Amino acid sequence: MMDQLAGGNFNRISKDRRSNIPFFCLYHIGIKSGRRVGERRLKWNKLNYVDRYPGHLMLCIIAILMLSSLDAHLTLNILSRGGEELNWFMLAAMNESIEKFIGVKLALTGLAIVLLTIHHDMQYWWRLRVRHMLYLTLTGYVGLIGYEIILLS
């Protein structure tokens, strides 16, 4: 028996069973958890904070901030063409000054993104995590920018 274990080459000739990972996979955005995230490794009710965040999450955060500033610019263009602001909080900031409107909008968006990013791996409902809220926010901003562009044309 020891001779068989010491030989070691009897199983190494077989074909590698691992498959290649495709360019885009549901594992990358956290929708499909797979075997890497199991009950023994991830306790959903325990806070797990990290210092470095995944690249796809950072790309999402930067895109949200850029779309938020574009939203402020397009909102000001719509208002200059005769539109009206429906958000009473932003209307109050806009009545003070345009700089205050842009500062409050970007500050509130940035604060929300920071809080969601810190808790990005927390599970809040069934299998949905907080990072999915960031992806939904990004999708919402893309839809909002599209709607504002349609209003301006």
Order of alpha helices (4+ residues) and beta strands (2+ residues): alpha-alpha-alpha-alpha-beta-beta-alpha
